[in-house]
Amino acid sequence: MYLATNGSPATFYVMDAETLEIRFQQKKPHNEDAVWVVTTAPDGNVYNL
């Protein structure tokens, strides 16, 4: 499951939907404080804008 939190800075997360374990997290660069959308591309890459 993919999700993001807004704040200073905003943070993107990948979580296991069954256990809610955080598998990956990354703060948005340049202290960006908002994520507007999370999308998966046809090639499987995940983008958060």
URGIKA-V256683 format. One record per pair of residues at least 4 apart in sequence whose C-alpha atoms are under 6 Angstrom apart, sorted by the first residue. I is the first residue (numbers start at 0). J is the second residue. If there is no record, write none. Layout:
i->[I | I]
j->[J | J]
//
This chain:
i->[0 | 0 | 0 | 1 | 1 | 2 | 3 | 3 | 3 | 4 | 4 | 5 | 5 | 5 | 6 | 7 | 7 | 8 | 8 | 8 | 9 | 9 | 9 | 9 | 10 | 10 | 10 | 11 | 11 | 12 | 12 | 13 | 13 | 14 | 14 | 14 | 14 | 15 | 15 | 27 | 34 | 35 | 36 | 36 | 37 | 37 | 38 | 38 | 39 | 39 | 39 | 40]
j->[13 | 14 | 16 | 12 | 13 | 12 | 10 | 11 | 12 | 9 | 10 | 9 | 32 | 33 | 32 | 30 | 32 | 30 | 31 | 32 | 26 | 27 | 32 | 33 | 25 | 26 | 27 | 24 | 25 | 23 | 24 | 22 | 23 | 19 | 20 | 21 | 22 | 19 | 20 | 31 | 48 | 48 | 47 | 48 | 46 | 47 | 45 | 46 | 43 | 44 | 45 | 44]
//
